[in-house]
Amino acid sequence: MSAYGIGAAARGGRERPLGWWGAAMLVATEATLLAVMTATYFYLRFKNVAWPPRGVPVPTLVVPLLVLGLLLAATTPVCLGVRAGRARRRAATCGWLIVALVLQAAYLALQLHQYAHDLRRFAPSGSAYGSIYYTLLGAADAHVAVGLLLTLWLLAKLARGITRYRLNALEAISFYWYAVNALTVVVTLTVLSPAL
């Protein structure tokens, strides 16, 4: 038995599927990218006397935090969907994933609305603040959009039943969502930091 097999046996015989490891590598890469962008934001913030610069409104807190709450609320149905999947309850799994999908799609729609609203107030090319602000939010929103596509793909697969392969995909995609939620919290708090 290999060292990897011994470690899996010590954990109760449960090995992580390759899809989970693929998601973990993607999350590690994307977390590094967002960490660099967040560091850039704070570097620029502390190098500029006025942040945001004159003519750019300070972000409001209430609406972005409520919208973030929508995304975080989707964590519970994702978790419940994984539990239902492990119990081979296809209808419950799909139901919980649809609830999560609705919450996540509502988050993205509201975020895109706010993004468009902000674009009318100040441009990304107007200042370093505008550039990093839109880059951070755009990257976070793109991750949510990718997660929505992954969930739609998974729901299409689960419509034909739960197999080991589909359960592995469910666990990998749920891991992706947990990471996206955590990264989105960091991005949201970063762009709201001038108002805190």
Sine and cosine of phi, psi and omega as CSV:
sin_phi,cos_phi,sin_psi,cos_psi,sin_omega,cos_omega
0.00,0.00,0.69,-0.72,-0.01,-1.00
-0.96,0.28,0.24,-0.97,0.04,-1.00
-0.88,0.48,-0.59,0.81,0.03,-1.00
-0.90,0.44,-0.67,0.74,0.02,-1.00
-0.91,0.42,-0.61,0.79,0.04,-1.00
-0.90,0.43,-0.69,0.73,0.03,-1.00
-0.88,0.47,-0.64,0.77,0.02,-1.00
-0.92,0.39,-0.63,0.78,0.02,-1.00
-0.90,0.43,-0.59,0.80,0.02,-1.00
-0.92,0.40,-0.45,0.89,0.02,-1.00
-1.00,0.02,0.22,0.97,0.02,-1.00
1.00,-0.07,0.36,0.93,0.06,-1.00
0.98,0.18,0.12,0.99,-0.05,-1.00
-0.99,-0.17,0.94,-0.34,0.07,-1.00
-1.00,-0.09,0.50,-0.87,0.09,-1.00
-0.97,0.26,0.71,-0.71,0.04,-1.00
-0.94,0.34,0.38,-0.93,-0.01,-1.00
-0.86,0.50,-0.57,0.82,0.03,-1.00
-0.88,0.48,-0.61,0.79,0.04,-1.00
-0.90,0.45,-0.69,0.72,0.01,-1.00
-0.91,0.41,-0.60,0.80,0.07,-1.00
-0.89,0.46,-0.69,0.73,0.05,-1.00
-0.90,0.44,-0.63,0.78,0.01,-1.00
-0.90,0.44,-0.64,0.76,0.03,-1.00
-0.92,0.39,-0.65,0.76,0.05,-1.00
-0.88,0.47,-0.72,0.70,-0.01,-1.00
-0.89,0.46,-0.67,0.74,0.01,-1.00
-0.88,0.47,-0.67,0.74,0.03,-1.00
-0.90,0.43,-0.73,0.68,-0.03,-1.00
-0.93,0.36,-0.58,0.81,0.05,-1.00
-0.90,0.44,-0.63,0.78,0.05,-1.00
-0.90,0.44,-0.70,0.72,0.03,-1.00
-0.87,0.49,-0.74,0.68,0.00,-1.00
-0.93,0.36,-0.51,0.86,0.07,-1.00
-0.91,0.41,-0.65,0.76,0.03,-1.00
-0.91,0.42,-0.68,0.74,0.03,-1.00
-0.91,0.42,-0.63,0.78,0.04,-1.00
-0.91,0.41,-0.68,0.74,0.06,-1.00
-0.88,0.48,-0.63,0.78,0.05,-1.00
-0.88,0.47,-0.69,0.73,0.02,-1.00
-0.83,0.56,-0.77,0.64,-0.06,-1.00
-0.95,0.32,-0.53,0.85,0.10,-0.99
-0.87,0.49,-0.76,0.65,0.01,-1.00
-0.90,0.43,-0.62,0.78,-0.01,-1.00
-0.88,0.48,-0.69,0.72,-0.06,-1.00
-0.99,0.13,-0.17,0.98,0.09,-1.00
-1.00,-0.03,-0.15,0.99,-0.03,-1.00
-0.91,-0.42,0.70,-0.72,0.00,-1.00
-0.93,0.36,-0.72,0.70,0.00,-1.00
-0.98,-0.21,0.88,-0.47,0.00,-1.00
-0.64,-0.77,0.93,-0.37,-0.04,1.00
-0.93,0.37,0.34,-0.94,-0.04,-1.00
-0.92,0.40,0.27,-0.96,0.03,-1.00
-0.83,0.56,0.63,-0.78,0.00,-1.00
1.00,-0.01,-0.21,0.98,0.04,-1.00
-0.95,-0.30,0.84,-0.54,-0.04,-1.00
-0.93,0.38,0.55,-0.83,0.11,-0.99
-0.93,0.37,0.70,-0.72,-0.01,-1.00
-0.88,0.48,0.56,-0.83,0.09,-1.00
-1.00,0.10,0.38,-0.92,-0.07,-1.00
-0.99,-0.13,-0.67,0.74,-0.23,-0.97
-0.88,0.47,-0.83,0.56,-0.08,-1.00
-0.89,0.45,-0.76,0.65,0.02,-1.00
-0.86,0.51,-0.59,0.81,0.01,-1.00
-0.95,0.32,-0.60,0.80,0.07,-1.00
-0.91,0.41,-0.65,0.76,0.02,-1.00
-0.91,0.42,-0.66,0.75,0.07,-1.00
-0.87,0.50,-0.59,0.80,0.05,-1.00
-0.85,0.52,-0.57,0.82,0.07,-1.00
-0.87,0.49,-0.72,0.69,-0.02,-1.00
-0.91,0.42,-0.67,0.74,-0.01,-1.00
-0.93,0.37,-0.53,0.85,0.04,-1.00
-0.89,0.45,-0.44,0.90,0.01,-1.00
-0.94,0.33,-0.22,0.98,0.01,-1.00
-0.90,0.44,-0.64,0.77,-0.02,-1.00
-0.89,0.46,-0.78,0.63,0.03,-1.00
-0.90,0.43,-0.50,0.87,0.07,-1.00
-0.90,0.44,-0.72,0.69,0.01,-1.00
-0.88,0.47,-0.69,0.72,0.03,-1.00
-0.91,0.41,-0.56,0.83,0.06,-1.00
-0.90,0.43,-0.64,0.77,0.04,-1.00
-0.90,0.43,-0.69,0.72,0.04,-1.00
-0.87,0.50,-0.70,0.71,0.01,-1.00
-0.90,0.43,-0.61,0.79,0.03,-1.00
-0.89,0.45,-0.69,0.73,0.02,-1.00
-0.90,0.44,-0.50,0.87,0.05,-1.00
-1.00,0.08,0.07,1.00,0.02,-1.00
0.88,0.47,0.55,0.84,0.05,-1.00
-0.99,-0.17,1.00,0.01,-0.13,-0.99
-0.88,0.48,-0.72,0.69,-0.05,-1.00
-0.88,0.47,-0.69,0.72,0.01,-1.00
-0.92,0.40,-0.65,0.76,0.02,-1.00
-0.86,0.51,-0.77,0.64,0.00,-1.00
-0.90,0.44,-0.65,0.76,0.01,-1.00
-0.87,0.50,-0.73,0.68,0.01,-1.00
-0.91,0.42,-0.63,0.78,0.03,-1.00
-0.92,0.40,-0.56,0.83,0.05,-1.00
-0.93,0.38,-0.66,0.75,0.06,-1.00
-0.86,0.51,-0.73,0.68,0.02,-1.00
-0.88,0.47,-0.68,0.73,-0.01,-1.00
-0.87,0.49,-0.66,0.75,0.02,-1.00
-0.89,0.45,-0.71,0.70,0.02,-1.00
-0.90,0.44,-0.69,0.73,-0.02,-1.00
-0.92,0.38,-0.64,0.77,0.03,-1.00
-0.92,0.38,-0.62,0.79,0.06,-1.00
-0.89,0.46,-0.67,0.74,0.06,-1.00
-0.84,0.54,-0.77,0.64,-0.06,-1.00
-0.90,0.44,-0.66,0.75,0.02,-1.00
-0.88,0.48,-0.71,0.71,0.01,-1.00
-0.92,0.38,-0.61,0.79,0.05,-1.00
-0.90,0.45,-0.70,0.72,0.00,-1.00
-0.91,0.41,-0.58,0.81,0.08,-1.00
-0.89,0.46,-0.72,0.70,0.02,-1.00
-0.91,0.42,-0.63,0.78,0.02,-1.00
-0.87,0.49,-0.73,0.68,0.02,-1.00
-0.90,0.43,-0.63,0.77,0.04,-1.00
-0.88,0.47,-0.70,0.71,0.02,-1.00
-0.91,0.42,-0.58,0.81,0.03,-1.00
-0.89,0.46,-0.48,0.88,0.06,-1.00
-0.97,0.25,-0.36,0.93,-0.04,-1.00
-1.00,-0.05,-0.58,0.82,0.05,-1.00
-0.40,-0.92,0.51,-0.86,-0.12,-0.99
-0.99,-0.15,0.45,-0.89,0.07,-1.00
-0.90,0.44,-0.49,0.87,-0.04,-1.00
-1.00,0.09,-0.04,1.00,-0.07,-1.00
-0.98,0.22,-0.43,0.90,-0.05,-1.00
-0.25,-0.97,0.20,-0.98,0.09,-1.00
-0.88,0.47,-0.59,0.81,0.03,-1.00
-0.86,0.50,-0.77,0.64,0.00,-1.00
-0.86,0.51,-0.66,0.75,-0.03,-1.00
-0.89,0.46,-0.78,0.63,-0.06,-1.00
-0.96,0.27,-0.54,0.84,0.04,-1.00
-0.85,0.52,-0.80,0.60,-0.04,-1.00
-0.94,0.33,-0.53,0.85,0.03,-1.00
-0.91,0.41,-0.73,0.68,0.01,-1.00
-0.89,0.47,-0.77,0.64,-0.02,-1.00
-0.91,0.42,-0.64,0.77,0.02,-1.00
-0.89,0.46,-0.65,0.76,0.03,-1.00
-0.91,0.41,-0.69,0.73,0.01,-1.00
-0.90,0.44,-0.69,0.72,0.00,-1.00
-0.91,0.41,-0.58,0.81,0.04,-1.00
-0.89,0.45,-0.60,0.80,0.04,-1.00
-0.91,0.41,-0.61,0.79,0.06,-1.00
-0.91,0.42,-0.68,0.74,0.02,-1.00
-0.88,0.48,-0.67,0.74,0.05,-1.00
-0.89,0.45,-0.66,0.75,0.04,-1.00
-0.88,0.48,-0.64,0.77,0.05,-1.00
-0.88,0.47,-0.69,0.72,0.02,-1.00
-0.90,0.44,-0.66,0.75,0.04,-1.00
-0.89,0.46,-0.66,0.75,0.00,-1.00
-0.92,0.40,-0.66,0.75,0.06,-1.00
-0.87,0.49,-0.69,0.73,0.03,-1.00
-0.87,0.49,-0.70,0.71,-0.01,-1.00
-0.89,0.45,-0.67,0.74,0.03,-1.00
-0.88,0.47,-0.63,0.78,0.04,-1.00
-0.89,0.46,-0.64,0.77,0.03,-1.00
-0.93,0.36,-0.68,0.73,-0.04,-1.00
-0.93,0.37,-0.33,0.94,0.03,-1.00
-0.88,0.48,-0.37,0.93,0.01,-1.00
-0.99,-0.16,0.11,0.99,0.04,-1.00
0.89,-0.46,0.22,-0.98,0.01,-1.00
-0.98,-0.19,0.84,-0.54,0.10,-0.99
-0.88,-0.47,0.14,-0.99,0.06,-1.00
-0.86,0.50,-0.67,0.75,0.01,-1.00
-0.87,0.50,-0.71,0.71,-0.02,-1.00
-0.94,0.34,-0.56,0.83,0.07,-1.00
-0.92,0.40,-0.64,0.77,0.09,-1.00
-0.88,0.48,-0.67,0.74,0.03,-1.00
-0.90,0.44,-0.65,0.76,0.04,-1.00
-0.86,0.50,-0.71,0.70,-0.01,-1.00
-0.92,0.38,-0.64,0.77,0.02,-1.00
-0.92,0.40,-0.69,0.72,-0.02,-1.00
-0.94,0.34,-0.58,0.81,0.06,-1.00
-0.91,0.41,-0.63,0.77,0.08,-1.00
-0.86,0.50,-0.69,0.72,0.04,-1.00
-0.85,0.53,-0.71,0.70,-0.02,-1.00
-0.90,0.44,-0.65,0.76,0.02,-1.00
-0.87,0.50,-0.68,0.73,0.00,-1.00
-0.92,0.38,-0.68,0.74,0.03,-1.00
-0.87,0.49,-0.67,0.74,0.03,-1.00
-0.87,0.49,-0.72,0.69,-0.01,-1.00
-0.89,0.45,-0.70,0.71,0.00,-1.00
-0.92,0.40,-0.59,0.81,0.02,-1.00
-0.92,0.39,-0.57,0.82,0.08,-1.00
-0.88,0.48,-0.71,0.70,0.01,-1.00
-0.88,0.47,-0.72,0.69,-0.01,-1.00
-0.89,0.45,-0.71,0.70,-0.03,-1.00
-0.88,0.47,-0.73,0.69,0.01,-1.00
-0.91,0.42,-0.55,0.84,0.04,-1.00
-0.90,0.43,-0.77,0.63,-0.05,-1.00
-0.95,0.31,-0.37,0.93,0.06,-1.00
-1.00,0.03,-0.11,0.99,-0.10,-0.99
-0.83,0.56,-0.55,0.83,0.05,-1.00
-0.89,0.45,-0.40,0.92,-0.02,-1.00
-1.00,-0.03,-0.16,0.99,-0.03,-1.00
-0.99,0.16,0.00,0.00,0.00,0.00
